Amino acid sequence: MTITKQTVAGRIAAYLHHEITLAQLVDWADQALLDGELAESEAATLAPVIARLGVADVRTFGLVWEDCEDLLHQLGFSPRVEVVAI
């Protein structure tokens, strides 16, 4: 499967929605870089974003909201926050 900006944005969104864990996001990013199936026209943008996700489990790097927001912006997306009653 070719990895596109939409694919990566979807993974970040899944993490932010608590559909996948940080460990799962990091594992996915590591595998994505190993497989090397990045969309050619988007590879220059995708590679550094995926590489950043791949080190998110290292304490020095971590992954906070602002990081996700910045990565999504690099991919051409903007996150939205919705607050709802539980």
C-alpha positions in Angstrom: 0.0 0.0 0.0 1.3 3.4 -0.9 1.5 5.8 2.0 0.2 9.3 1.3 -0.3 12.5 3.3 -3.9 11.4 3.9 -2.6 8.0 5.3 -0.3 9.7 7.8 -2.9 12.3 8.8 -5.3 9.5 9.4 -2.9 7.7 11.7 -2.2 10.9 13.7 -6.0 11.5 13.9 -6.5 7.9 15.1 -3.9 8.5 17.9 -5.5 11.8 18.9 -9.0 10.1 19.0 -7.5 7.3 21.2 -8.2 4.7 18.6 -4.6 3.6 18.6 -1.9 3.9 21.3 1.3 5.8 21.1 3.1 2.5 20.8 1.0 1.5 17.8 1.6 4.8 16.1 5.3 4.5 16.6 5.3 0.9 15.4 3.3 1.9 12.3 5.8 4.7 11.6 8.8 2.5 12.0 7.3 -0.1 9.6 6.3 2.6 7.1 9.8 3.8 6.9 11.2 0.3 6.5 8.7 -0.6 3.8 9.5 2.6 1.9 6.2 2.7 0.0 5.8 6.5 0.2 4.0 8.3 -2.6 6.8 9.6 -4.8 5.3 13.1 -5.2 4.9 13.4 -1.4 8.0 11.6 -0.1 9.9 14.8 0.7 7.2 15.8 3.1 6.2 12.3 4.3 9.7 11.0 5.3 10.5 13.6 8.0 6.9 13.5 9.4 7.0 9.7 9.7 10.5 9.7 11.1 9.3 12.1 13.8 6.4 9.8 14.7 8.9 6.9 14.8 10.7 8.5 17.8 7.7 9.7 19.7 8.1 7.0 22.3 11.5 8.3 23.3 11.2 10.5 26.4 13.5 13.2 24.8 11.1 13.6 21.9 7.6 12.6 23.2 4.5 13.7 21.3 2.3 16.5 22.6 -0.7 18.2 21.0 1.4 20.9 19.5 3.6 18.3 17.8 0.6 16.7 16.3 -0.7 20.0 15.2 2.6 20.9 13.5 2.9 17.5 11.8 -0.6 17.8 10.5 0.1 21.3 9.2 3.2 20.0 7.4 0.9 17.4 5.7 -1.6 20.1 4.7 -4.2 19.4 7.4 -5.6 21.3 10.3 -6.9 19.6 13.4 -10.1 20.7 15.1 -11.1 20.2 18.7 -14.7 19.4 19.6 -15.8 19.4 23.2 -18.9 17.3 24.0 -20.6 16.2 27.2 -19.9 12.7 28.4 
